């Protein structure tokens, strides 16, 4: 059993010790304990659905983290950029170690008072998060510069119309290009989809398996991006700059979400 999971189980045991008490103080203590355990789960990229249920029970609906972040497609550029950074960080082992830090800043920026674009932002460890139009991860690695995106390990994620995996392999090239897995196997060609082992499959089957890996909360986010883009793919009014920006974000998040699914499927298959 991995160390983070052992720690998580130990903390969960501590959380259940006082369940027999029935006073207000105990209720408050349980809330604090549950939040501490959930923070650990999120920081280690563990599935937190059951912990979110406990937080809802003891802390109230208004404190549920995943439900309160506004949609990045209609939000500020800072909110959108942090959403992308969180997704990219979740695809590398190093990035998952500080994913909670990114999501915390994302929560503040996406839900905080509207102050326009920030010229600079810092991470809690003192490292620069944003300077001008340049973003960095908490480990100091550049995340975005201009239109180029990178992973936490320094590998290019997106440049121009090309998407790449953390291992450097091409995921997709061009707006209408076919998809490939990180192992080089074709994932999609025309209307056909394949498993990481090369077996023909359906989109529904792939998404179902992928969702079983990433968990229901992240699956909801991914499917929202994929379904919204499909619904809006022919509704663009090219003379409306606001709708153009929304469509561009939809396509960006759709591709990134598909790449997340294909990446996780390959890791499990290997």
N, C-alpha and C positions, 0 to 999 in steps of 0.2 A: 504493500500500500504506500502510495506516495506520501511524502512528509506533509504537504499542505492538507491532504485529505485527513491524515491522522490528527493534525491540529484542529481541523474543522470539527471532526467527530468528538474530540475532547471538549471543545468549547460548547458543542451542542449538549453534551452530557451535563456540563455545568449549568446550562440554561434550564434544564429540566429538574434540577435538584429542588428548587423552591416552588414547584407547581402546586403543592398541597396548601400553600398559604393563601389567604383570601382577603388581604387588606390592600389598601390603595398603594402603600409603599412597595409592596411586592409586585403589584401590577406595573408600576413605573420601572422597577428594577428589571423586570422581564423584558420590557420594551428596550431598555438600554443594552441588555445582553444580546437580544436578538439582532439589534442594529449592528453591534460589534461583530457578531458572527457573519452577518450578511456582507459587511464591508470586506471581511477576509475572503469570503467566497467570490465576490466580485473582483477583488484584486488578483485572485488566482485563476480567474476566468472559469470558475466552476458554475454548474447550473444552479441558479438561485431562485427558481420558481417556488419551491416549497418554503424557502426562507421568506420570500415576498409575501406568501400567504400568512405566515406567522406575524410579519410586521404589520400587515393589514389588520389582523385580529387584535393586537396589543397596542398599536400606535395610531391606527386610524387611516382611512383611505387617502387623506391629503398628503401623507408622507411616502406614498409609493413612488419610487424613483422613476421607473420606466414610463409611467403614464403622464408625466407632467412636462416632458420636454416637447416644445412645439415642433411642428413639421419643419425640417431643414429646407424644404423646397421653397417655402415662402418666408424664410427667416433672414436674418442678416448674413452677410458673407462670413463673418467670424463664426457664427453658429454652424453654418454649412461646412466650413473648413474643419472645425473640431469634430463634426460628425464623421467626416471622411477619415480624419486621423485616427479616430477610435476604431473604425472598421479595419484600417490598414494595420494598426497595432495588434489587433486580435489575430492576425494571420502569421505572426512571428512569435517564437518562444520568449524572446527578450521583451517584446512589446506587451505580451500578456501579463508580464510581471508589474507593469505600471499602467495597465489599462484603466484601473480605477481612478488614477490621478487625472487622466485625460477626460474620462467621463464626468468627473466632478467639476472640472472647469467648463465642460460642455453644458452641464446642468446650470451653472451660474450664468454663462453667456446667453444661452438659449432662453432662459426664463427670467433673467434679471431685467431691471429697468432699461428701456431703450435709450442708448447713449450714442448711437451711430457706430461707426467703425473705430475700434481702438487702434492707436498707432503702435502701442506696445503692450505686452502682457508677460507675466512671469509665472513659472511653476512654483509650487510650495517649497521646492528644494533650492530656489534661487536662480535656477537656469532660465534662460530666455525662452518664452513660448512663442512670442510674436514680436517682430521688429519690422515695421513698415509692411511690406507684402510677403515677408519671409516668415515661415513657421518652422519651429523645431520641436522635437520630442523631448520629454523630460531627461533623456540620456544625452542630449546635446546634438543628436543627429538631425540633419535638415529633413523636414517633412515635405515642405512645399516651397518652391522658388519659381515665381512666374507661373507658368501653366504646368510645370513639371512636378510630379509627386514621387516620393520615395518611401520605402519601408523603414522600420526602425534599425535594420541592419545595414542601411545605406544603399540597398539595391533599388533600382528604378521600378516604380509601380506603374506609372503612366507618363508617357511622353508623346505629344501629338495625338494620333488616333490609335496608338499601340498600348495595350495592357500587358503587364508582365507579372509573374509570380515572384515570391521572395527568393526562389532559387535561381532567378534570372531567365527562366523559360517563358516564351511568349504565350499569353493566354488568348489574346485576340488582336488582330491587326485590321484596322479600318472599321468604319461604322457598320458595314454589312459583312464583315469577315466571319469565318467559322471559329468556334471555340475549341481550345485544346486543354488537356489536363496538365498539371505540373510534371507528369512523367512523360510528356510528349504525345500521349495517346489522344486521338481525335475525340472530342466530347460532342460536338455538333457539326453536322455538315448538311446543308440544305434543311430539309424537314426531319432528318434522322438524328437521334441522340444515342449516345453510347456510354457504357459504364467505363470506369478507369481500366478495366480489364479488356475492353473492346467488344463487349456484348451489346447488342441492340436493345434499347430500352425506350421508355416514354418519358416525357417531361414530368408528368405527375409522379411517376415512380422515383425519378431522380430527386425531385424536390421533397418528396415524402421521406426518403432515406436521409437526405441532407438535413431536414428539419429535426429528425430524430437524434442527430448528432449535435447540432448547435443549441437545441433547447427551444421551448415554445415561445419565449419572449423574443429572442433574436429571430426566430422563424417568422413571427408576426411582422417584424420590421422589414425583413428581407422580402417577404411576399408582398407587403404593401408597396415597396419600391418597384418590384417587378410588375405587379398588376396595374399600378397607376400608369406606368410608362406604356404598357400595352394598350390601355384604354385611350391614352392621349396621343398615340403615335401618328394619327392622321389629322389631328385637330389644330395644328399649329397655324397661326396667322403670322406669316413672316414679316408683316409690317408692324406688328405690335412687339416692341422690345421687351416688355414685361413678360408676355407669354413666351417669347423666345427664350428668355433666361430660365423660366420655369421648366420649359421643355428640355433645355440643355441640362439642367440639374436632374430632371427625371431620368434622362438617358444615362447620365454619369452614375447615379446611384443604382440604376438597374444593372449596368455592366459590372459595377463593383460588387453588388450583391450576388450576381451569378458567379463571379470569380471566387467569392467567399465559399459558396456551396461546392464548387468544383474542387477547390483546394482542400476542404475538409473531407470530401469523399475520397480523394486520392490518399490522404494520410491514413484514413481508416482501412482502405483497400490494401495499402502497403504493409 
